[in-house]
Amino acid sequence: MTNKTIAEPIDETSIIRPIWPAPDHIHAGVTTRIGGYSEQAFEQGNMANHVGDDPGHVEKNRQRLADYEAQRCDKELHWQWLEQSHSDHCVEIHQSQVRPIAADAVITASSMTSCVVLSADCLPILLTNAEGSQVAAIHAGWRGLAKGIISNTASLFRQSLKVKKIPSSPIYAWLGPAIGPNSFEVGDDVKQAFASQDHHSQLNYPLAFTPHGDKKYLADLYQLATLELHHNDIHHVYGGGFCTFRESERFFSYRRSSSTGRMASYIYRRDKP
């Protein structure tokens, strides 16, 4: 197969846009596998350069997305990529760095700075407050959820607003494409990972685990995330309802194929008029 040198411009139908009450100057999206330069297992729109794809194809896919969003805003965007490790580590940035930051969540109040997380079954979560003065992106697989990535991000998000003397207001959360509750079979070790964490003592986390055979469960990442969001006083929760495993035409899925690409979930503040 010859290398692709030309890819169609991004079609808005290949980007998933959150349906939520975020202010108009907050822009967010999730890429799909539809459209791009990558080939074979990574076809077409792989956004990750750590999965074995041709680095040139990944760079073109990222640039294609950056060009598209810049055209929508009529201004250049700065993208902050992460080096994710299923941790509970969240960072706040004031300007983007060229090198990926080692973290699984990122927060910024800077305009035209896009917070990005990569996923292919794990749950991407996007946050903003009612005024749209700050945004965040979270990579939340079961390990990160068990360790408290949502709680850590929510705490830093509010602390940062307080330091900036921004009045308290509701935080909105949008849950992006993840493996669905009917497809994610896990062992008892996953359930016990939640039971062993002190910060889950007030969460009814067993709600998210449906027995499925001997010491097996179907785990609901959306439910686990929603429980912890509510515990952190984030009650405006939107999105969910996707299944990366079953929707093979739209999404990459690590559970479906260990050699696969990643989608990018991103959020940024546009300059207000």
FIMAR-337141 format. One record per residue: residue in one letter; x, y, z of N, C-alpha, C, O in turn. Coordinates in steps of 0.001 Angstrom, whole numbers, padded with zeros to 6 digits, always signed. Example, Ala and Ser with C-alpha at 12.3 -4.5 7.8 and 13.67 -1.06 7.14 Angstrom:
BEGIN
A+013190-005690+007800+012300-004500+007800+013200-003300+007800+014236-003319+008465
S+012850-002250+007080+013670-001060+007140+012900+000030+007870+013409+001138+008039
! end
This chain:
BEGIN
M+000845-001195+000000+000000+000000+000000+000882+001247+000000+001844+001322+000765
T+000575+002194-000822+001372+003416-000881+000969+004357+000241-000184+004374+000674
N+001926+005133+000702+001637+006083+001765+000671+007150+001279+000732+007606+000138
K-000209+007526+002172-001132+008602+001839-000384+009930+001884+000362+010194+002827
T-000578+010741+000895+000020+012071+000907-001054+013144+000980-000772+014302+001289
I-002280+012750+000693-003391+013702+000710-004536+013106+001520-004923+011960+001293
A-005065+013852+002438-006256+013442+003176-007318+014510+002996-007020+015700+002900
E-008550+014064+002953-009646+015018+002813-009644+015976+004006-009298+015575+005117
P-010025+017234+003788-010182+018139+004925-011166+017553+005929-012045+016771+005563
I-011017+017929+007183-011905+017401+008214-013347+017798+007913-013655+018959+007647
D-014202+016807+007964-015644+017012+007841-016188+017116+009263-015849+016293+010114
E-017016+018101+009526-017533+018296+010879-018233+017040+011400-018313+016828+012610
T-018737+016214+010491-019413+014992+010941-018425+013969+011506-018841+013014+012162
S-017132+014153+011265-016140+013228+011814-015638+013670+013184-014828+012977+013800
I-016113+014816+013663-015789+015313+014999-017044+015217+015863-018124+015616+015429
I-016912+014699+017062-018036+014663+018004-017978+015920+018853-016961+016208+019484
R-019070+016663+018866-019143+017891+019658-020025+017674+020889-021116+017115+020775
P-019566+018108+022054-020396+017967+023256-021712+018729+023131-021759+019839+022600
I-022762+018118+023624-024045+018816+023782-024173+019104+025272-024493+018221+026069
W-023918+020350+025627-023936+020775+027026-024076+022299+027060-023895+022947+026029
P-024390+022881+028204-024655+024326+028263-023418+025189+028468-023514+026260+029067
A-022268+024751+027990-021057+025566+028120-021220+026878+027367-021927+026921+026361
P-020583+027947+027832-020666+029245+027125-020169+029125+025683-019424+028206+025343
D-020591+030064+024852-020287+030000+023416-018799+030084+023113-018361+029606+022066
H-018010+030681+024006-016573+030803+023716-015786+029558+024136-014567+029514+023971
I-016469+028555+024671-015828+027280+024991-016021+026334+023814-017150+026062+023407
H-014926+025839+023274-014971+024922+022130-014375+023579+022544-013370+023525+023253
A-014998+022515+022098-014534+021182+022475-014915+020191+021395-015820+020429+020595
G-014199+019064+021389-014511+018032+020416-013750+016755+020703-012832+016721+021522
V-014157+015705+020004-013457+014421+020045-013279+013960+018610-014235+013926+017834
T-012054+013606+018265-011824+013070+016933-012326+011628+016868-012474+010963+017893
T-012580+011165+015669-012913+009761+015448-011828+009165+014561-010864+009843+014205
R-011988+007905+014210-010982+007295+013334-011233+007627+011869-010462+007228+010996
I-012303+008350+011601-012715+008667+010233-011885+009815+009676-011873+010906+010245
G-011192+009576+008566-010412+010619+007903-009024+010768+008495-008856+010738+009714
G-008026+010929+007633-006660+011113+008107-005683+010326+007259-006036+009807+006200
Y-004451+010242+007735-003353+009682+006958-002939+008275+007384-002286+007572+006612
S-003296+007858+008571-002815+006582+009087-003401+005406+008314-004464+005502+007701
E-002666+004285+008364-003041+003117+007579-003147+001877+008451-002710+001864+009601
Q-003735+000840+007880-003861-000477+008494-004538-000372+009858-005631+000185+009954
A-003914-000895+010914-004574-000930+012227-004901+000465+012753-005778+000619+013603
F-004205+001470+012258-004367+002833+012775-005252+003696+011869-005376+004905+012068
E-005847+003066+010898-006645+003802+009920-007852+004444+010595-008553+003781+011359
Q-008096+005677+010334-007335+006624+009526-006787+007733+010416-005696+008254+010181
G-007551+008083+011430-007257+009300+012181-006554+009115+013502-006890+009790+014475
N-005579+008214+013565-004855+008007+014818-004128+009278+015265-003432+009912+014471
M-004294+009645+016539-003684+010858+017082-002530+010579+018042-001956+011510+018608
A-002186+009296+018229-001156+008939+019214+000133+008514+018536+000116+007781+017547
N+001261+008983+019081+002556+008615+018501+003300+007579+019333+004499+007375+019143
H+002588+006917+020266+003238+005905+021106+002701+004501+020831+002962+003579+021605
V+001947+004327+019730+001266+003050+019495+001851+002253+018331+001338+001187+017992
G+002920+002762+017718+003549+002050+016611+003176+002549+015236+003589+001965+014234
D+002410+003610+015168+002033+004202+013886+003211+005000+013320+004132+005366+014050
D+003169+005260+012032+004173+006090+011368+004118+007497+011975+003078+008151+011897
P+005223+007981+012583+005200+009303+013224+004797+010419+012268+004166+011394+012676
G+005164+010276+010990+004780+011291+010006+003283+011358+009804+002719+012439+009638
H+002636+010199+009815+001181+010168+009677+000500+010808+010887-000468+011555+010749
V+001028+010499+012082+000450+011074+013301+000573+012592+013277-000384+013301+013589
E+001743+013086+012909+001964+014529+012856+001010+015191+011873+000468+016261+012151
K+000806+014558+010731-000137+015109+009742-001565+015090+010275-002328+016028+010046
N-001926+014031+010980-003274+013958+011549-003494+015061+012583-004554+015685+012625
R-002476+015291+013417-002590+016349+014433-002633+017726+013780-003410+018591+014186
Q-001802+017921+012776-001769+019221+012105-003085+019475+011386-003570+020606+011351
R-003654+018438+010820-004943+018545+010127-006026+019020+011097-006853+019865+010754
L-006009+018472+012298-006967+018895+013320-006691+020329+013761-007613+021134+013889
A-005408+020646+013994-005049+022002+014434-005448+023036+013394-005957+024103+013737
D-005219+022725+012139-005581+023655+011063-007087+023875+011021-007561+024992+010816
Y-007821+022800+011216-009282+022893+011166-009820+023776+012292-010653+024650+012053
E-009343+023547+013520-009834+024348+014644-009370+025797+014536-010108+026709+014908
A-008164+026019+014034-007667+027389+013850-008519+028133+012826-008785+029326+012976
Q-008939+027425+011793-009789+028038+010767-011147+028410+011348-011714+029446+011000
R-011667+027569+012229-012958+027866+012870-012868+029118+013732-013825+029886+013833
C-011697+029317+014358-011511+030447+015271-010878+031653+014595-010872+032754+015146
D-010347+031438+013401-009600+032466+012687-008409+032944+013510-008034+034116+013478
K-007821+031991+014256-006651+032313+015073-005940+031015+015444-006579+029976+015610
E-004605+031080+015575-003844+029873+015883-004118+029384+017296-004251+030167+018237
L-004198+028065+017414-004374+027418+018706-003063+026780+019149-002252+026363+018323
H-002868+026709+020465-001708+026002+021018-002220+024744+021721-003134+024807+022544
W-001619+023605+021384-002124+022316+021855-001210+021726+022913+000004+021638+022728
Q-001816+021320+024035-001045+020677+025091-001357+019187+025140-002426+018773+025589
W-000391+018384+024664-000521+016933+024692+000084+016400+025981+000953+017036+026577
L-000378+015231+026406+000089+014636+027655+000794+013303+027412+000557+012623+026413
E+001659+012955+028347+002224+011607+028403+001464+010878+029514+001800+011005+030692
Q+000456+010126+029134-000490+009550+030088+000019+008212+030627+000691+007456+029926
S-000322+007938+031899+000146+006695+032525-000878+006107+033490-000512+005354+034392
H-002158+006441+033315-003224+005942+034202-002974+006372+035644-003239+005619+036581
S-002465+007578+035809-002150+008093+037143-003305+008954+037661-004342+009088+037012
D-003093+009537+038857-004059+010487+039413-003514+011909+039333-003990+012802+040034
H-002519+012116+038479-001783+013383+038436-002439+014374+037468-002659+014075+036294
C-002742+015564+038001-003320+016654+037215-002382+017850+037269-001807+018141+038317
V-002223+018546+036148-001372+019731+036106-002178+020932+035596-003118+020790+034814
E-001779+022102+036061-002327+023352+035519-001246+024009+034677-000085+024062+035084
I-001619+024509+033510-000653+025194+032652-001138+026613+032366-002337+026890+032346
H-000168+027500+032145-000481+028877+031767-000129+029128+030306-000618+030073+029687
Q+000727+028265+029768+000989+028267+028336+001412+026859+027945+001958+026114+028759
S+001159+026505+026708+001432+025138+026269+002931+024901+026124+003702+025828+025878
Q+003321+023652+026280+004700+023231+026068+004756+022334+024839+003804+021613+024540
V+005863+022385+024139+006017+021555+022944+006046+020082+023315+005423+019256+022647
R+006768+019752+024374+006859+018364+024802+005624+017970+025603+005090+018792+026348
P+005163+016739+025467+004030+016281+026280+004374+016350+027769+005520+016116+028152
I+003407+016664+028589+003576+016719+030037+003130+015391+030624+002106+014843+030217
A+003895+014870+031580+003542+013611+032235+002403+013853+033214+002626+014314+034333
A+001197+013544+032797+000003+013749+033622-001173+013068+032928-001089+012690+031759
D-002269+012919+033671-003479+012338+033089-004647+013315+033125-005782+012941+032830
A-004376+014552+033482-005382+015610+033386-004653+016942+033308-003568+017103+033867
V-005263+017898+032606-004641+019210+032430-005711+020289+032498-006812+020133+031970
I-005360+021388+033162-006260+022520+033371-005597+023775+032829-004382+023934+032945
T-006384+024669+032238-005852+025983+031864-006959+027034+031864-008125+026745+031598
A-006548+028266+032173-007428+029420+032022-006985+030274+030843-007631+031270+030517
S-005886+029887+030205-005350+030647+029078-006212+030448+027846-006631+029330+027544
S-006474+031524+027142-007279+031408+025932-006445+030825+024797-005223+030973+024759
M-007136+030160+023875-006533+029559+022680-005459+028529+023027-004527+028308+022254
T-005598+027903+024193-004724+026810+024605-005593+025573+024797-006447+025529+025682
S-005362+024576+023957-006222+023401+023937-005671+022296+024824-004541+021842+024644
C-006485+021869+025786-006148+020737+026641-006587+019457+025935-007733+019357+025495
V-005690+018479+025821-005979+017268+025044-005664+016008+025844-004656+015941+026547
V-006542+015006+025727-006231+013670+026225-006496+012665+025114-007346+012885+024252
L-005756+011553+025145-005905+010486+024164-006590+009295+024806-006391+009021+025989
S-007404+008581+024022-008082+007413+024574-008496+006440+023478-008624+006803+022309
A-008706+005173+023900-009259+004149+023019-009896+003086+023899-009467+001933+023877
D-010879+003439+024649-011681+002669+025618-011752+003390+026948-012803+003397+027587
C-010632+004011+027388-010684+004822+028604-011624+005997+028387-011943+006353+027253
L-012059+006591+029483-013065+007653+029431-012422+009039+029409-011724+009402+030356
P-012642+009821+028349-012223+011226+028373-013319+012084+029007-014499+011924+028696
I-012926+012983+029883-013876+013889+030541-013411+015321+030307-012247+015647+030540
L-014316+016169+029849-014025+017581+029632-014784+018412+030652-015947+018137+030947
L-014114+019445+031196-014710+020301+032222-014626+021768+031835-013682+022195+031170
T-015620+022529+032257-015536+023991+032263-016473+024492+033347-017343+023756+033813
N-016297+025736+033745-017245+026312+034704-018290+027122+033950-018157+027359+032749
A-019327+027544+034661-020478+028176+034011-020101+029439+033251-020719+029765+032238
E-019076+030159+033741-018628+031372+033048-017645+031069+031924-017355+031939+031102
G-017139+029862+031881-016161+029521+030860-014826+030204+031076-014142+030547+030111
S-014443+030408+032341-013168+031071+032634-012008+030085+032742-010851+030489+032855
Q-012325+028781+032709-011287+027768+032840-011795+026457+032235-012996+026189+032233
V-010865+025643+031722-011241+024357+031121-010281+023271+031594-009198+023565+032102
A-010686+022012+031423-009830+020886+031785-010200+019677+030945-011337+019529+030497
A-009203+018809+030742-009420+017526+030084-008818+016437+030964-007707+016581+031474
I-009564+015344+031137-009162+014250+032027-009151+012936+031249-010076+012642+030491
H-008090+012151+031449-008012+010781+030933-008357+009854+032090-007600+009749+033055
A-009510+009178+031992-010023+008413+033132-010334+006977+032744-011481+006641+032448
G-009312+006133+032746-009546+004701+032679-009888+004201+034070-009963+004992+035010
W-010096+002900+034216-010498+002425+035543-009403+002648+036581-009699+002915+037745
R-008140+002539+036170-007057+002744+037138-007034+004181+037641-006912+004422+038842
G-007151+005140+036714-007172+006535+037118-008389+006866+037963-008295+007625+038928
L-009537+006295+037599-010746+006517+038388-010579+005970+039798-010966+006616+040772
A-009994+004762+039906-009802+004157+041223-008848+004985+042084-009017+005063+043301
K-007848+005600+041454-006859+006385+042196-007368+007774+042570-006805+008424+043451
G-008441+008238+041899-009010+009539+042255-008656+010674+041318-008578+011821+041758
I-008439+010397+040036-008081+011448+039088-009152+012531+039009-008830+013707+038839
I-010423+012147+039131-011486+013165+039068-011428+014067+040294-011502+015289+040165
S-011297+013484+041470-011244+014285+042703-010056+015243+042687-010179+016407+043067
N-008914+014744+042248-007720+015600+042202-007908+016755+041226-007517+017886+041512
T-008504+016467+040080-008707+017512+039077-009735+018526+039553-009534+019732+039407
A-010834+018044+040120-011873+018959+040619-011312+019872+041707-011629+021061+041750
S-010484+019315+042578-009891+020103+043666-008970+021186+043126-009052+022342+043544
L-008090+020814+042195-007173+021794+041613-007931+022821+040774-007559+023995+040750
F-008979+022394+040092-009797+023290+039272-010391+024395+040151-010310+025576+039815
R-010986+023999+041278-011604+024987+042179-010560+025851+042870-010750+027055+043038
Q-009455+025227+043268-008378+025979+043917-007831+027051+042990-007557+028172+043418
S-007673+026702+041717-007150+027657+040744-008103+028827+040547-007670+029974+040444
L-009393+028541+040494-010386+029617+040363-010348+030542+041587-010465+031761+041463
K-010183+029944+042757-010141+030727+043996-008932+031649+044009-009040+032813+044396
V-007782+031137+043589-006556+031951+043532-006750+033130+042585-006256+034228+042842
K-007467+032898+041495-007715+033956+040512-008867+034873+040926-009240+035792+040197
K-009427+034603+042123-010547+035390+042656-011748+035385+041708-012451+036386+041566
I-011963+034241+041067-013130+034050+040210-014244+033473+041071-014046+032438+041707
P-015417+034115+041112-016514+033636+041958-016871+032180+041653-016799+031729+040510
S-017252+031473+042693-017640+030071+042536-018885+029948+041674-019813+030747+041789
S-018897+028951+040818-020057+028710+039947-020072+027223+039605-019074+026533+039810
P-021188+026724+039088-021251+025297+038758-020181+024899+037761-019813+025668+036873
I-019692+023684+037928-018760+023093+036967-019537+022115+036101-020304+021297+036609
Y-019336+022203+034798-019980+021297+033862-018973+020213+033445-017794+020488+033225
A-019472+018981+033343-018642+017864+032886-019310+017185+031705-020525+016987+031688
W-018498+016829+030718-018992+016068+029559-018182+014792+029427-016952+014822+029406
L-018886+013667+029338-018260+012356+029247-018196+011927+027793-019223+011799+027128
G-016976+011703+027300-016780+011351+025901-016827+009857+025642-017231+009092+026518
P-016423+009430+024459-016524+008028+024064-015601+007112+024872-014396+007348+024960
A-016183+006071+025457-015439+005061+026211-016075+003702+025954-017134+003609+025332
I-015430+002662+026432-016025+001339+026304-017307+001294+027132-017332+001753+028274
G-018360+000745+026556-019671+000781+027192-019850-000267+028283-019071-001216+028370
P-020875-000099+029115-021086-000976+030271-021449-002409+029912-021356-003293+030764
N-021857-002661+028678-022169-004028+028267-020989-004731+027602-021100-005890+027202
S-019863-004033+027482-018696-004584+026784-017455-004705+027657-016492-005366+027268
F-017462-004081+028823-016239-003993+029635-016261-005032+030755-016663-004736+031880
E-015827-006247+030437-015751-007309+031439-014450-007188+032209-013379-007059+031616
V-014544-007230+033529-013361-007105+034389-013397-008178+035465-014431-008796+035717
G-012250-008384+036092-012155-009329+037196-012431-008658+038531-012646-007448+038605
D-012421-009464+039582-012689-008953+040924-011633-007948+041370-011893-007110+042234
D-010427-008032+040773-009358-007109+041150-009721-005665+040849-009327-004755+041577
V-010475-005456+039772-010875-004091+039414-011857-003544+040449-011718-002410+040909
K-012840-004350+040807-013794-003910+041826-013095-003646+043151-013395-002665+043833
Q-012153-004530+043519-011438-004359+044775-010544-003119+044774-010268-002545+045827
A-010093-002710+043583-009275-001492+043493-010067-000279+043957-009502+000651+044533
F-011359-000285+043711-012208+000816+044185-012510+000663+045674-012556+001649+046410
A-012715-000585+046114-013014-000820+047527-011851-000424+048426-012059-000045+049579
S-010627-000509+047910-009439-000270+048737-009082+001197+048894-008200+001539+049682
Q-009753+002064+048157-009422+003487+048222-010311+004204+049233-011537+004126+049151
D-009695+004903+050185-010451+005578+051239-011457+006571+050695-012553+006717+051236
H-011080+007262+049612-011969+008317+049117-013231+007755+048465-014136+008510+048111
H-013295+006412+048303-014510+005820+047749-015459+005333+048835-016500+004751+048531
S-015111+005564+050101-015937+005043+051191-017340+005637+051182-018287+005020+051669
Q-017464+006841+050624-018782+007485+050573-019484+007300+049226-020592+007796+049024
L-018834+006585+048311-019437+006352+046996-020084+004976+046965-019550+004016+047520
N-021229+004888+046316-021876+003596+046148-021351+002952+044868-022111+002661+043944
Y-020017+002732+044831-019367+002255+043610-019860+000875+043148-019793+000587+041953
P-020366-000011+044072-020858-001299+043565-021981-001159+042537-022247-002094+041781
L-022640-000002+042503-023671+000240+041490-023124+000082+040074-023863-000246+039146
A-021832+000318+039920-021229+000320+038588-020707-001054+038169-020131-001194+037091
F-020904-002068+039012-020418-003414+038700-021576-004406+038679-022251-004603+039689
T-021803-005026+037530-022854-006030+037378-022218-007411+037324-021370-007649+036463
P-022594-008337+038215-022019-009691+038175-022164-010323+036796-023201-010216+036141
H-021076-010989+036376-021055-011544+035010-020212-012810+035002-019163-012868+034361
G-020687-013835+035730-019919-015060+035829-019107-015103+037104-019220-014220+037954
D-018285-016138+037236-017516-016363+038448-016450-015289+038640-015476-015224+037891
K-016648-014457+039646-015723-013361+039973-015434-012461+038773-014344-011904+038643
K-016416-012334+037915-016337-011430+036771-017464-010407+036877-018522-010682+037443
Y-017216-009231+036324-018211-008165+036361-018208-007415+035040-017217-007400+034310
L-019348-006791+034752-019391-005777+033707-019273-004435+034418-020106-004090+035256
A-018227-003680+034075-017965-002402+034743-018459-001245+033890-018317-001254+032667
D-019036-000260+034543-019605+000907+033870-018748+002136+034202-018901+002748+035259
L-017849+002482+033282-016976+003638+033503-017781+004925+033642-017433+005794+034442
Y-018857+005049+032865-019684+006256+032942-020303+006409+034332-020361+007509+034882
Q-020761+005293+034884-021359+005337+036223-020308+005648+037281-020550+006457+038176
L-019152+005015+037185-018077+005284+038143-017676+006756+038123-017492+007373+039172
A-017544+007312+036916-017167+008721+036796-018261+009630+037339-017971+010606+038030
T-019503+009320+037033-020619+010158+037493-020721+010140+039010-020971+011177+039625
L-020532+008980+039620-020563+008889+041081-019505+009801+041701-019775+010507+042673
E-018293+009779+041127-017230+010598+041704-017417+012072+041393-017087+012924+042218
L-017939+012386+040222-018250+013782+039908-019278+014325+040896-019110+015422+041428
H-020338+013563+041143-021351+013997+042110-020740+014161+043500-021066+015107+044217
H-019857+013241+043877-019195+013319+045180-018379+014599+045302-018189+015118+046402
N-017902+015103+044180-017131+016353+044150-018000+017557+043819-017503+018590+043370
D-019299+017415+044045-020258+018504+043858-020299+018997+042408-020527+020179+042152
I-020077+018083+041471-020264+018381+040048-021489+017586+039597-021412+016384+039340
H-022602+018278+039508-023887+017616+039238-024396+017875+037822-025374+017270+037383
H-023727+018775+037119-024105+019046+035722-023250+018139+034836-022192+018547+034355
V-023710+016922+034628-022947+015908+033903-023682+015546+032615-024870+015221+032634
Y-022966+015606+031509-023561+015393+030187-022744+014356+029420-021668+013947+029857
G-023266+013944+028282-022547+013008+027435-022785+011569+027839-023823+011245+028416
G-021828+010703+027538-021965+009278+027802-022770+008594+026701-023159+009215+025712
G-023006+007310+026897-023830+006573+025950-023102+006036+024730-023732+005458+023844
F-021783+006216+024666-021008+005673+023547-020499+004270+023908-020561+003866+025069
C-020005+003543+022926-019250+002319+023194-018167+002175+022138-018441+001828+020989
T-016933+002446+022544-015811+002374+021609-015603+000946+021106-015175+000746+019969
F-015905-000047+021945-015703-001447+021567-016658-001865+020450-016253-002544+019506
R-017905-001465+020554-018914-001914+019592-018997-001035+018352-019359-001513+017278
E-018665+000237+018490-018785+001163+017357-017454+001211+016599-016733+002208+016640
S-017151+000113+015912-015832-000056+015301-015587+000870+014119-014434+001153+013795
E-016634+001343+013474-016452+002248+012333-016010+003630+012775-015301+004323+012044
R-016426+004033+013972-016132+005385+014461-014930+005465+015387-014194+006452+015381
F-014734+004407+016191-013780+004519+017292-012705+003445+017266-012930+002321+016816
F-011521+003821+017763-010489+002852+018090-010870+002188+019418-011525+002805+020259
S-010460+000932+019600-010724+000230+020852-009564-000701+021158-009285-001622+020390
Y-008896-000469+022261-007777-001318+022676-008272-002705+023065-007590-003703+022830
R-009457-002765+023658-010025-004056+024043-010364-004889+022805-010266-006116+022826
R-010755-004221+021751-011106-004921+020505-009845-005368+019764-009821-006449+019175
S-008803-004540+019793-007546-004854+019113-006415-004101+019799-006423-002871+019850
S-005445-004837+020325-004371-004187+021089-003473-003334+020203-002796-002432+020698
S-003457-003604+018903-002734-002748+017962-003750-001815+017322-004457-002191+016387
T-003812-000611+017830-004842+000316+017370-004436+001748+017676-003450+001987+018374
G-005194+002693+017153-004902+004101+017354-005613+004684+018564-006172+003954+019383
R-005585+005990+018666-006237+006706+019764-006992+007907+019221-006568+008536+018252
M-008122+008219+019860-008848+009444+019580-008319+010562+020481-007753+010297+021542
A-008506+011797+020056-008122+012959+020866-009385+013693+021314-010229+014049+020492
S-009508+013916+022622-010589+014732+023184-009971+016036+023662-008973+016022+024383
Y-010552+017157+023269-009895+018441+023524-010907+019524+023869-012081+019446+023506
I-010423+020532+024578-011278+021652+024977-010408+022900+025112-009272+022829+025581
Y-010956+024041+024696-010209+025303+024817-011162+026483+024937-012340+026402+024588
R-010614+027575+025442-011339+028834+025562-010958+029716+024378-009781+029987+024138
R-011949+030146+023665-011695+031091+022585-011659+032508+023163-012295+032786+024180
D-010916+033394+022513-010939+034795+022933-012353+035325+022821-013007+035160+021792
K-012824+035963+023884-014161+036568+023805-014143+037769+022872-013134+038469+022788
P-015249+038020+022167-015314+039166+021251-015069+040463+021988-015086+041532+021378
! end
